Amino acid sequence: MSESVFLASEQSGANPNGNTNQSATPCFYTAGDVAENIGVSVTTVKRIASELRIDVQSTVGGLKLFTAAQVARIKVEWQRRQQEARK
């Protein structure tokens, strides 16, 4: 999922299937969606989320679901770590 589609779907009220829904139901992204958007592995996404103590939603099957705000926190942290590693 490209970053522009990723962010546009959250802003437009579209759900992950691309359907617009004007209800108050939040849009969630899987760890795989987040990993693809940021360019890291699913393991890295889960590790950063755990280290930041982000309280993610989990499905009955154990699938972790992230809100756009949580995705933004993970992305900012990943970028910070990348900059720190370059020093």
Wavefront OBJ file of the C-alpha trace (Angstrom):
o trace
v 0.000 0.000 0.000
v 1.614 3.273 -1.031
v 2.027 6.077 1.474
v -0.318 8.402 -0.403
v -3.066 5.754 -0.530
v -2.338 4.814 3.073
v -2.800 8.355 4.332
v -5.584 9.280 1.910
v -7.739 6.384 3.037
v -7.528 7.589 6.641
v -8.350 11.186 5.712
v -11.201 10.383 3.351
v -12.942 7.998 5.713
v -12.338 5.051 3.402
v -11.982 1.675 5.009
v -9.152 -0.718 4.021
v -11.383 -2.138 1.261
v -11.565 1.304 -0.362
v -15.234 1.834 0.471
v -16.135 5.169 1.953
v -17.967 5.021 5.222
v -19.080 8.151 7.002
v -19.630 6.373 10.321
v -17.350 6.886 13.298
v -15.678 3.501 12.755
v -11.915 4.049 12.848
v -9.713 2.733 10.071
v -7.182 0.100 11.098
v -4.035 -1.160 9.392
v -2.332 -4.510 9.831
v 1.308 -4.814 10.836
v 1.961 -5.873 7.226
v 0.358 -2.683 5.904
v 2.463 -0.613 8.295
v 5.648 -2.486 7.399
v 5.044 -2.003 3.687
v 4.318 1.699 4.164
v 7.463 2.355 6.196
v 9.711 -0.073 4.338
v 10.596 -2.376 7.235
v 9.726 -5.904 8.294
v 6.605 -6.865 10.234
v 8.898 -7.943 13.068
v 10.394 -4.444 13.203
v 6.922 -2.867 13.330
v 5.880 -5.129 16.198
v 9.170 -4.544 18.049
v 8.924 -0.743 17.798
v 5.262 -0.822 18.833
v 6.202 -2.916 21.859
v 9.130 -0.670 22.779
v 6.924 2.435 22.504
v 4.249 0.617 24.537
v 1.636 1.282 21.880
v -1.624 -0.359 22.882
v -2.710 -1.987 19.615
v -5.984 -3.756 18.920
v -5.770 -7.492 18.320
v -8.250 -9.720 16.548
v -9.324 -13.066 17.973
v -6.787 -14.656 15.636
v -3.968 -12.482 17.011
v -3.715 -10.049 14.083
v -2.424 -6.699 15.340
v -4.311 -3.643 14.101
v -2.929 -0.097 14.166
v -4.646 3.282 13.834
v -3.205 5.998 11.600
v -1.945 7.860 14.687
v -0.112 4.753 15.872
v 1.361 4.260 12.409
v 2.618 7.844 12.486
v 4.304 7.271 15.882
v 6.021 4.135 14.603
v 7.150 5.876 11.435
v 8.578 8.859 13.321
v 10.427 6.526 15.697
v 11.839 4.489 12.800
v 13.054 7.667 11.075
v 14.621 8.874 14.335
v 16.475 5.590 14.697
v 17.677 5.740 11.106
v 19.048 9.262 11.630
v 20.688 8.218 14.910
v 22.359 5.262 13.186
v 23.866 7.569 10.549
v 25.707 9.656 13.159
l 1 2 3 4 5 6 7 8 9 10 11 12 13 14 15 16 17 18 19 20 21 22 23 24 25 26 27 28 29 30 31 32 33 34 35 36 37 38 39 40 41 42 43 44 45 46 47 48 49 50 51 52 53 54 55 56 57 58 59 60 61 62 63 64 65 66 67 68 69 70 71 72 73 74 75 76 77 78 79 80 81 82 83 84 85 86 87
